[in-house]
Amino acid sequence: MDFTNTIGVSADGMRAQAERLRVSAENLANKDTTGSTPGADPYRRKTITFQTTLDQATGASSVKVKSIGQDHTPFETRYDPSHPAADAKGYVKVPNVNTMVEIMDTHDAQHSYEANLNTMQITRSMLTRTINLMK
């Protein structure tokens, strides 16, 4: 594998982790978004799935976003009879977003992003040193 392949694989990893951060940020931003009519569903947590891809020309494997789906865990309810989305019993469905899960996912994505960035910086440094040796 040459240096450009390494940089490309790291860039793909950074793109995938940036998308993961975006999904977590969207989940956190909508953690209090309820329906607006009685019995309406609130915001449903989004999930992200990755897949490994193989570049046939170089033989290098990298990561891509396979899909962005929805978490189908049941909604919890909260008693709030004055809320516009409250059912006949006064309960409102609340999003299935767990703040701690999203924060942990954000931290994990950040560490993976930084690892890919470090790999890219090291590869660039090695390439620069090789060019300097050839002068």
Kinemage of the C-alpha trace (Angstrom):
@kinemage 1
@onewidth
@group {chain A} dominant
@subgroup {mainchain}
@vectorlist {calphas} color= white
{ca met a 1} P 0.000 0.000 0.000
{ca asp a 2} L 1.396 3.388 -0.920
{ca phe a 3} L 1.035 6.639 0.958
{ca thr a 4} L -1.889 7.957 -1.107
{ca asn a 5} L -3.911 4.827 -0.299
{ca thr a 6} L -3.224 5.326 3.399
{ca ile a 7} L -4.349 8.942 3.243
{ca gly a 8} L -7.488 7.916 1.317
{ca val a 9} L -8.396 5.230 3.874
{ca ser a 10} L -7.916 7.730 6.723
{ca ala a 11} L -10.027 10.319 4.890
{ca asp a 12} L -12.838 7.772 4.456
{ca gly a 13} L -12.675 7.009 8.180
{ca met a 14} L -12.848 10.710 9.021
{ca arg a 15} L -15.883 11.176 6.739
{ca ala a 16} L -17.674 8.224 8.357
{ca gln a 17} L -16.977 9.476 11.887
{ca ala a 18} L -18.048 13.014 10.959
{ca glu a 19} L -21.382 11.600 9.787
{ca arg a 20} L -21.643 9.653 13.051
{ca leu a 21} L -21.108 12.909 14.967
{ca arg a 22} L -23.802 14.605 12.891
{ca val a 23} L -26.321 11.847 13.681
{ca ser a 24} L -25.542 12.044 17.421
{ca ala a 25} L -25.852 15.830 17.342
{ca glu a 26} L -29.225 15.547 15.612
{ca asn a 27} L -30.401 13.043 18.233
{ca leu a 28} L -29.295 15.291 21.085
{ca ala a 29} L -30.883 18.349 19.493
{ca asn a 30} L -34.223 16.534 19.255
{ca lys a 31} L -34.230 14.755 22.625
{ca asp a 32} L -37.194 16.869 23.777
{ca thr a 33} L -39.128 16.991 20.485
{ca thr a 34} L -42.574 15.559 21.087
{ca gly a 35} L -45.565 15.230 18.796
{ca ser a 36} L -47.961 18.148 18.441
{ca thr a 37} L -51.275 16.288 18.407
{ca pro a 38} L -52.745 13.826 20.919
{ca gly a 39} L -51.064 10.427 20.639
{ca ala a 40} L -48.590 11.612 17.980
{ca asp a 41} L -45.157 10.011 17.925
{ca pro a 42} L -42.192 12.112 19.048
{ca tyr a 43} L -38.779 12.294 17.415
{ca arg a 44} L -37.347 8.819 16.864
{ca arg a 45} L -33.622 8.343 17.520
{ca lys a 46} L -31.506 7.814 14.415
{ca thr a 47} L -28.821 5.149 14.133
{ca ile a 48} L -25.887 4.788 11.767
{ca thr a 49} L -24.456 1.634 10.233
{ca phe a 50} L -21.044 1.333 8.596
{ca gln a 51} L -19.747 -1.066 5.978
{ca thr a 52} L -16.303 -2.040 4.798
{ca thr a 53} L -15.545 -1.348 1.161
{ca leu a 54} L -12.692 -2.769 -0.872
{ca asp a 55} L -10.952 -0.746 -3.563
{ca gln a 56} L -10.317 -3.379 -6.253
{ca ala a 57} L -7.507 -1.389 -7.850
{ca thr a 58} L -5.423 -0.937 -4.699
{ca gly a 59} L -6.661 -3.741 -2.459
{ca ala a 60} L -7.245 -1.252 0.362
{ca ser a 61} L -10.262 -1.645 2.646
{ca ser a 62} L -11.981 1.402 4.043
{ca val a 63} L -15.205 2.351 5.779
{ca lys a 64} L -18.316 4.006 4.384
{ca val a 65} L -21.711 4.828 5.848
{ca lys a 66} L -24.029 1.980 4.876
{ca ser a 67} L -27.244 3.505 6.140
{ca ile a 68} L -28.885 5.853 8.568
{ca gly a 69} L -31.844 4.152 10.181
{ca gln a 70} L -34.162 4.557 13.120
{ca asp a 71} L -34.047 3.071 16.599
{ca his a 72} L -37.299 1.198 17.111
{ca thr a 73} L -37.116 1.008 20.893
{ca pro a 74} L -40.496 1.876 22.377
{ca phe a 75} L -41.186 5.427 23.437
{ca glu a 76} L -41.519 6.183 27.120
{ca thr a 77} L -44.370 8.324 28.360
{ca arg a 78} L -44.539 11.260 30.716
{ca tyr a 79} L -47.603 12.540 32.532
{ca asp a 80} L -48.370 16.048 31.310
{ca pro a 81} L -52.108 16.550 30.726
{ca ser a 82} L -51.605 20.175 29.600
{ca his a 83} L -49.320 19.172 26.687
{ca pro a 84} L -50.919 19.354 23.200
{ca ala a 85} L -49.741 15.790 22.440
{ca ala a 86} L -51.186 14.287 25.619
{ca asp a 87} L -53.494 11.328 25.119
{ca ala a 88} L -56.882 10.942 26.856
{ca lys a 89} L -55.126 9.814 30.052
{ca gly a 90} L -52.765 12.809 30.053
{ca tyr a 91} L -49.621 10.960 28.925
{ca val a 92} L -47.207 12.241 26.282
{ca lys a 93} L -44.837 10.026 24.312
{ca val a 94} L -41.236 11.227 24.651
{ca pro a 95} L -38.327 10.557 22.263
{ca asn a 96} L -36.296 7.368 22.681
{ca val a 97} L -33.062 9.381 22.902
{ca asn a 98} L -30.777 8.605 25.849
{ca thr a 99} L -28.439 11.551 26.443
{ca met a 100} L -25.703 9.394 28.001
{ca val a 101} L -25.702 6.982 25.039
{ca glu a 102} L -25.394 9.903 22.618
{ca ile a 103} L -22.581 11.512 24.608
{ca met a 104} L -20.657 8.213 24.721
{ca asp a 105} L -21.210 7.708 20.987
{ca thr a 106} L -19.981 11.258 20.362
{ca his a 107} L -16.828 10.647 22.400
{ca asp a 108} L -16.157 7.374 20.587
{ca ala a 109} L -16.634 9.040 17.194
{ca gln a 110} L -14.294 11.857 18.237
{ca his a 111} L -11.556 9.398 19.241
{ca ser a 112} L -11.916 7.461 15.984
{ca tyr a 113} L -11.823 10.699 13.988
{ca glu a 114} L -8.666 11.806 15.824
{ca ala a 115} L -7.002 8.410 15.255
{ca asn a 116} L -7.644 8.716 11.513
{ca leu a 117} L -6.369 12.303 11.536
{ca asn a 118} L -3.193 11.231 13.352
{ca thr a 119} L -2.646 8.451 10.818
{ca met a 120} L -3.028 10.961 8.014
{ca gln a 121} L -0.570 13.392 9.654
{ca ile a 122} L 2.009 10.648 10.244
{ca thr a 123} L 1.668 9.459 6.656
{ca arg a 124} L 2.130 13.021 5.405
{ca ser a 125} L 5.219 13.410 7.588
{ca met a 126} L 6.698 10.152 6.263
{ca leu a 127} L 5.998 11.236 2.693
{ca thr a 128} L 7.650 14.617 3.292
{ca arg a 129} L 10.723 12.933 4.802
{ca thr a 130} L 10.965 10.555 1.853
{ca ile a 131} L 10.808 13.459 -0.600
{ca asn a 132} L 13.503 15.307 1.372
{ca leu a 133} L 15.770 12.248 1.248
{ca met a 134} L 15.434 12.096 -2.527
{ca lys a 135} L 16.648 15.689 -3.019
